Amino acid sequence: MKLPSDFAKKIAEALGMTEKWVQEWFDVEEDKQGYFVAKLKPKKFLDKKDQFRTMCALVRDLGGEEYLKGAMAWKVPGPYAKKTNTTSTPGPAVDARYITPHVVTDDKSRPPQFTVPVKALLSMPFQCRTNPDDPEMAELTESIKALGVLQPILVRPKPNGLYEIVYGQRRVKAAEKAGLVEIPANIRILSDQEAYEVQFSENIQREDLSDMEKARMLNFLITKFGYTQEQLAKKLGKSQPWISQHLAMLQIPENITRVIKYGELTEGQAREILAAPAEKREEILDHITETGEVPSIREIRRAAQPEQLSEPMGPTPGHLEPEREPRPEEIDTGFEWTCPECEEKFQLIHVKNPDGSVRHKLEAKD
């Protein structure tokens, strides 16, 4: 990091927020000793435990002081930082008997499984998930109260007897809500790169991870660890087009993604919006800003057509369209196929006939 603004960007990435949000909540400056200091503004608080822990983990990984309690600030060394005799604020207090995790089983035929104290767990600086509201959290908490944590989380050891959660963040939150003191865990020695790869590989299989969250995580892996799209595709067991199509979602302006509900913008919808002519694209984005709702893929395509410029994207109250003769209906499945010989890309379209039969066809993409 060369400038305080670089520190602000890392805070935004770690908390899953925009840089504008960071500017509204923090004063990020360079002090006389060459340290970059992020100080919470008056009446601003990180009232969520994971936000606070994430900030501490980020600053620790950047070689700084986790939390300056009296100043309500975090401090990391800049390129010209002068070493001082101050010591880092210690992490959360941990009972001495928890520094060595408890072995759950002594079965020699399988790797040892441990329990670790919930209060000794830290969040990784960058998180896949950005949804603050988890509708399934209450159900998961009740399940843990009744049955305990059935599937161990994965952690990696950190200094002072602490552990960083690689995956299993939701289980940890639910365990805290359920009043658990310890949680079963598998412990592995992982580098930062390996930890993020494992975290994303685990989360990407889950349906509740939105396409935009996948896009942000892919961009983080490429930016931080220098992957090419082809290398990342091979690492994650995905195709290169799948990687590029998700990354393209980041071209959607942030002011648009802030007004829509979590998970409502899919990769297919974003692709259709970005493929629309510039003037039509602005109309579609204005519609989303005004309503807070994302039109379906079919509505976006209809709005992008020149002859449909004056037609609304949604139904108009009280408006009845004249009856039309039944005709084949295209059903966009969102699948793409790339010819291995010429590398031309095709869109797989299913067509439903008036008699109910369904056939499919390949259309070349522009």
C-alpha positions in Angstrom: 0.0 0.0 0.0 1.3 3.4 -1.0 -1.5 5.7 0.0 -4.2 5.9 2.7 -6.7 5.4 -0.1 -5.2 2.0 -0.7 -6.0 1.1 2.9 -9.6 2.4 2.4 -10.0 0.1 -0.7 -8.8 -2.9 1.3 -11.3 -2.1 4.0 -14.1 -1.9 1.4 -13.1 -5.3 0.0 -12.8 -6.9 3.4 -16.2 -5.7 4.6 -17.9 -6.2 1.3 -18.9 -2.5 1.1 -18.3 0.3 -1.4 -15.5 2.8 -1.1 -18.1 5.5 -0.7 -19.5 3.7 2.4 -15.9 3.5 3.9 -15.6 7.3 3.3 -18.8 7.9 5.2 -17.8 5.7 8.2 -14.1 6.2 8.5 -11.5 8.9 8.4 -8.5 7.3 6.8 -5.3 9.3 7.1 -1.5 9.0 7.4 -0.1 10.0 10.8 3.3 11.5 11.5 5.0 8.1 12.0 4.0 7.1 8.5 1.1 4.8 9.6 -2.2 4.6 7.9 -5.0 5.1 10.5 -8.7 4.2 9.9 -10.7 6.0 12.6 -14.5 5.6 13.0 -16.3 8.9 12.6 -18.4 10.2 15.4 -21.6 8.2 16.0 -20.4 5.5 13.7 -20.0 2.0 15.2 -19.3 -1.5 13.8 -22.1 -2.9 15.8 -21.9 -6.4 14.1 -19.4 -8.7 15.7 -18.2 -10.0 12.3 -17.5 -6.6 11.0 -15.4 -5.7 14.0 -13.6 -9.1 13.8 -13.1 -8.7 10.0 -11.4 -5.3 10.5 -9.1 -6.7 13.2 -8.2 -9.7 10.9 -7.5 -7.4 8.0 -5.3 -5.0 10.0 -3.5 -8.0 11.6 -2.7 -9.5 8.2 -1.4 -6.1 7.0 1.1 -6.0 9.9 -0.8 -3.4 11.9 -2.4 -3.0 15.3 -5.7 -4.7 15.6 -7.7 -2.1 17.5 -6.8 1.1 19.2 -9.6 1.0 21.8 -9.3 4.6 23.1 -9.1 6.1 19.6 -11.7 3.7 18.1 -9.3 3.2 15.2 -7.1 0.7 13.4 -3.5 1.4 12.3 -1.3 -0.3 9.7 2.2 0.6 8.5 2.6 2.6 5.4 5.7 2.4 3.1 7.6 4.9 5.2 6.4 3.9 8.6 8.8 4.6 11.5 9.0 1.7 13.9 7.8 2.6 17.4 7.9 0.8 20.7 4.2 0.4 20.8 2.9 -3.2 20.9 -0.1 -4.5 19.1 -3.4 -4.7 21.1 -3.8 -8.4 21.9 -6.7 -10.3 20.4 -9.8 -11.4 22.2 -9.0 -13.0 25.6 -8.9 -16.7 25.4 -9.1 -19.1 28.4 -5.7 -20.8 28.8 -7.2 -24.2 28.7 -8.5 -23.5 25.2 -5.1 -22.7 23.6 -4.7 -26.3 22.7 -7.9 -27.6 21.0 -9.7 -30.6 22.5 -9.4 -33.8 20.5 -12.9 -35.2 19.9 -12.0 -38.7 18.7 -8.9 -40.9 19.0 -9.9 -43.1 16.1 -6.5 -43.7 14.4 -8.2 -44.6 11.1 -9.3 -41.0 10.4 -7.8 -37.5 10.8 -8.2 -36.1 14.3 -11.2 -33.8 14.8 -11.1 -31.1 17.4 -13.4 -28.7 19.3 -12.3 -25.1 19.5 -13.8 -22.3 21.6 -16.2 -20.0 19.7 -14.6 -16.9 21.3 -11.2 -17.9 19.8 -12.5 -17.8 16.2 -11.7 -14.9 13.8 -13.2 -14.1 10.4 -11.0 -13.9 7.3 -10.5 -10.4 6.0 -12.5 -11.0 2.8 -15.8 -12.8 2.9 -17.8 -14.3 0.0 -21.1 -13.5 1.6 -22.3 -10.0 1.9 -26.0 -10.6 2.7 -26.6 -9.1 6.2 -30.0 -10.8 6.5 -30.0 -14.6 6.5 -33.6 -15.9 6.6 -32.4 -19.4 7.5 -30.3 -18.4 10.5 -33.1 -18.8 13.0 -33.8 -22.4 11.7 -30.1 -23.3 11.8 -29.8 -21.9 15.3 -32.7 -24.0 16.5 -31.2 -27.1 14.8 -27.9 -26.6 16.6 -29.7 -26.1 20.0 -31.4 -29.5 19.5 -28.7 -31.5 17.8 -25.4 -29.6 18.1 -23.1 -28.8 15.1 -23.2 -31.9 13.0 -20.6 -30.9 10.4 -17.2 -29.5 11.5 -16.0 -26.1 10.3 -12.6 -25.7 8.8 -10.1 -23.4 10.5 -6.4 -22.5 10.3 -4.3 -21.6 13.3 -3.3 -18.1 14.1 -1.0 -16.6 16.8 -2.1 -16.4 20.5 -4.2 -19.6 20.4 -6.7 -18.1 17.9 -8.1 -19.7 14.8 -9.3 -18.2 11.5 -12.5 -19.6 10.0 -11.9 -20.8 6.4 -15.5 -22.0 6.0 -18.4 -22.5 8.3 -19.0 -18.8 9.2 -22.8 -19.4 9.4 -22.4 -22.4 11.7 -20.3 -20.3 14.0 -22.8 -17.5 14.1 -25.6 -19.9 14.8 -23.6 -21.7 17.5 -23.0 -18.3 19.2 -26.8 -17.6 19.1 -27.4 -21.1 20.4 -25.1 -20.5 23.4 -22.4 -23.0 22.5 -19.0 -22.5 24.0 -17.1 -24.9 21.7 -17.6 -26.0 18.1 -16.2 -29.0 16.2 -13.5 -28.1 13.7 -10.9 -29.5 11.4 -7.6 -27.7 11.6 -5.4 -27.3 8.6 -2.2 -25.3 7.9 -3.1 -23.1 4.9 -1.6 -20.1 3.1 -3.8 -17.1 2.4 -4.2 -18.3 -1.2 -5.0 -21.8 -0.3 -7.5 -20.7 2.4 -9.4 -18.4 0.0 -9.4 -21.1 -2.7 -10.9 -23.7 -0.3 -13.4 -21.1 1.0 -14.7 -20.3 -2.4 -14.7 -23.9 -3.6 -16.8 -24.8 -0.6 -19.2 -21.9 -1.0 -19.6 -21.9 -4.7 -21.5 -25.2 -4.5 -24.2 -23.6 -2.3 -27.3 -22.3 -4.0 -27.7 -19.4 -1.5 -24.5 -17.7 -2.8 -25.6 -15.0 -5.2 -24.1 -14.6 -8.7 -22.8 -11.1 -7.7 -21.1 -12.6 -4.6 -19.4 -15.2 -6.9 -18.3 -12.3 -9.2 -16.8 -10.4 -6.4 -14.9 -13.4 -5.1 -13.6 -14.3 -8.5 -12.4 -10.7 -9.0 -10.7 -10.9 -5.5 -8.8 -14.1 -6.3 -7.6 -12.7 -9.7 -6.6 -9.3 -8.2 -4.9 -10.6 -5.1 -3.2 -13.8 -6.4 -2.7 -13.0 -10.1 -4.7 -15.8 -11.6 -5.7 -15.7 -15.3 -9.3 -16.6 -16.0 -8.1 -20.0 -17.5 -6.1 -20.9 -14.4 -8.9 -20.0 -12.1 -11.4 -22.0 -14.2 -9.2 -25.0 -13.9 -8.7 -24.5 -10.2 -12.4 -24.3 -9.5 -13.6 -26.9 -12.0 -15.5 -24.3 -14.1 -15.3 -23.2 -17.7 -13.5 -20.0 -18.7 -16.8 -18.5 -20.2 -18.4 -19.1 -16.8 -15.7 -17.1 -15.1 -15.8 -14.2 -17.6 -19.6 -14.0 -17.6 -19.7 -13.7 -13.9 -16.8 -11.1 -13.8 -18.8 -9.1 -16.4 -21.5 -8.5 -13.7 -19.1 -6.1 -12.0 -19.7 -3.7 -14.9 -23.2 -3.0 -13.5 -22.9 0.3 -11.6 -22.8 0.1 -7.8 -25.7 2.5 -7.4 -27.9 -0.2 -9.2 -26.7 -3.1 -7.1 -27.4 -1.2 -3.9 -31.1 -0.6 -4.6 -32.1 -4.2 -5.5 -32.7 -7.0 -3.1 -30.1 -9.5 -2.3 -29.6 -12.1 -5.0 -32.2 -10.7 -7.4 -29.7 -9.8 -10.2 -28.5 -13.0 -11.9 -25.6 -13.5 -14.3 -28.0 -14.0 -17.2 -29.9 -10.7 -16.4 -26.7 -8.8 -16.1 -25.4 -10.2 -19.4 -28.6 -9.1 -21.2 -28.4 -5.6 -19.7 -24.8 -5.2 -20.7 -25.5 -6.5 -24.2 -28.2 -3.9 -24.8 -27.4 -0.7 -26.9 -26.1 2.1 -24.7 -29.2 4.2 -24.8 -31.5 1.2 -24.1 -29.2 0.0 -21.3 -29.6 3.4 -19.5 -33.4 3.1 -19.8 -33.3 -0.4 -18.3 -31.0 0.8 -15.5 -33.2 3.8 -14.8 -36.2 1.5 -14.5 -34.3 -0.7 -11.9 -33.3 2.4 -10.0 -36.9 3.7 -9.8 -38.6 0.4 -9.0 -35.8 -1.5 -7.2 -36.8 -4.6 -9.2 -34.9 -6.3 -12.0 -36.9 -7.2 -15.1 -36.8 -10.8 -16.4 -34.4 -11.8 -19.2 -37.3 -11.8 -21.6 -38.4 -8.3 -20.5 -34.8 -7.0 -20.8 -34.5 -8.4 -24.4 -37.9 -6.9 -25.4 -36.9 -3.5 -23.9 -33.6 -3.6 -25.8 -35.2 -3.9 -29.2 -35.6 -0.7 -31.3 -39.2 -1.2 -32.1 -40.0 -1.8 -28.4 -38.5 1.4 -27.2 -41.8 3.0 -26.1 -43.2 -0.2 -24.5 -42.9 -0.5 -20.7 -40.9 -3.4 -19.3 -43.6 -4.5 -16.9 -47.4 -4.8 -17.4 -49.4 -1.6 -17.4 -52.4 -1.6 -15.0 -55.7 -1.7 -16.9 -54.1 -2.4 -20.2 -55.3 -5.4 -22.1 -53.4 -6.6 -25.2 -55.4 -7.9 -28.1 -55.6 -11.7 -28.4 -53.0 -13.2 -30.7 -52.8 -16.6 -32.4 -50.7 -19.1 -30.4 -47.2 -19.3 -31.7 -43.9 -21.0 -30.7 -42.5 -19.5 -27.5 -38.7 -19.3 -26.8 -37.6 -20.3 -23.4 -34.2 -18.9 -22.5 -32.3 -21.5 -20.4 -29.2 -19.4 -20.1 -26.9 -22.2 -21.3 -24.0 -21.5 -23.6 -22.0 -23.8 -25.7 -18.6 -23.1 -27.3 -17.5 -25.0 -30.4 -14.2 -26.7 -29.6 -13.0 -26.3 -33.2 -13.8 -22.7 -34.1 -14.5 -21.4 -30.6 -17.7 -19.7 -31.7 -20.2 -19.3 -28.9 -23.8 -20.4 -29.2 -26.9 -19.9 -27.0 -29.1 -22.9 -26.2 -32.7 -22.0 -26.7 -35.7 -24.3 -26.0 -38.8 -23.6 -28.0 -42.3 -24.5 -26.7 -44.9 -25.1 -29.5 -48.6 -24.4 -29.1 -49.3 -28.1 -28.9 -47.1 -28.4 -25.8 -44.1 -30.1 -27.4 -40.6 -28.7 -26.7 -37.7 -28.6 -29.1 -34.3 -26.9 -28.8 -31.9 -25.0 -31.1 -28.5 -23.3 -31.0 -28.3 -19.7 -31.9 -24.9 -18.0 -32.6 -24.2 -15.2 -30.2 -23.3 -11.8 -31.6 
